[in-house]
Amino acid sequence: MTLRARTYAVLEMQGDTNTMARLVNIGLMLLILANVIAVILESVSALHAAYGPWFWWFEVVSVGIFTVEYLLRLWASVENPRFGDGSLGRLRYALTPMAVIDLLAIL
């Protein structure tokens, strides 16, 4: 199995990568939850004043992780026969509703 095929299998929870896929999926869900909590806490002015730089760095790291995940999904998307090969396949993936939502969340 190629690295791209394995990446696709992990991100899409397919094949024999079930344990790794679950860990990645759980990690991403926890990171999303942590970001929601951070946004809520940062809206409290006293917490923002005391921990503003920490909130900023958490956001920077989180956006970095979500960007890497998006790029990996884009790169590995051609493993799905539904999208096809090459740049056109990646463009087809990028235009799916979930990919658009992911990109908008990153931007």
N, C-alpha and C positions, 0 to 999 in steps of 0.2 A: 504494500500500500504506500502510495506516495505521500509526501508531507502535506500536499494540498488536499488529497483525499482524506487523510486522517484529520486534518483541521476541519474540513467540512463535516465529517462524521461526528466530531466532538461538538461543534457548534450547533449542529442540527439533531443531536442525540440519536445517532444511528449506529448500527452495527455493534461491534465488540467494544466500543469506547464508552459504554454506559456509565461506568464509575467516574471516569474523567469528565464526561459530559454533564453528569449530575453535579459534580463539584464546581465546574465552570458556571453552570446555570444557577446554582445556589449562590455562588460568589457574586454573580452579576445582580441577582435579585437583592441580596443583602446590601450591595453597594448602592442600588437605587433607593432602597429603604433608608439607608444612612444619609443619602443626599436629601431626601424629603425631610427627614428629622433635622438635618443641618440648616436647611432653608427656614424651617419653622423657628428653630432656636436663634438663628441669626436675625430674625425679625424683632427679637426682644432687644431693645436699644442697649440695655446694660450688658447683655452677653456679647452683642456686637462690639461694643466699646472695649470689653475686656479680652475678647478672643477673635477679633476681626481678622488678623493675619492667619490664624489657624483655619478659620472658615475659608479664607481665600485659597490657601494652599491645598486644603481638602478638595475644593472645587477644581483646582488646576489638575491635581493628580487624578481625580475622578474623570474629568473630561479627557485626559490622556488615555486612561484605560478604556473608556467608551469609544474613543477614536481608533485605538488599536483593534478593538473588537469589530468595529464597523469595517475597517480596512481588511481584516482577516476574512470577514464574511463576504466582502466584495471579491477578494482574491479567490476564495474557495468556491464561490457560487457557480462557477462553470462546471463543477463536478455534478451538478444537478442537470440531467438531460433536458429538463423543462426550459432552461435558460440558454443552452447551447454553448459553443466554445468562443473563446477570445473576447475581444472588447465588446462585441455586440451582446454576448451573453451576460457580461458584467453590467452593461447598460440596462438590459432587460431586468436583471435583479435590482439594480439601483432604482428603477422606476416602480417597484412593488410598494404597496402601501407601508409595510413595516420598515423597509429600507429608507423610504422618504421620511417617515417619523423619526427613525434613528438619526438620520442626517440633520434634520431640523433641531432635534434635541441637542446634538453636539454643537451646532452653529449657534 
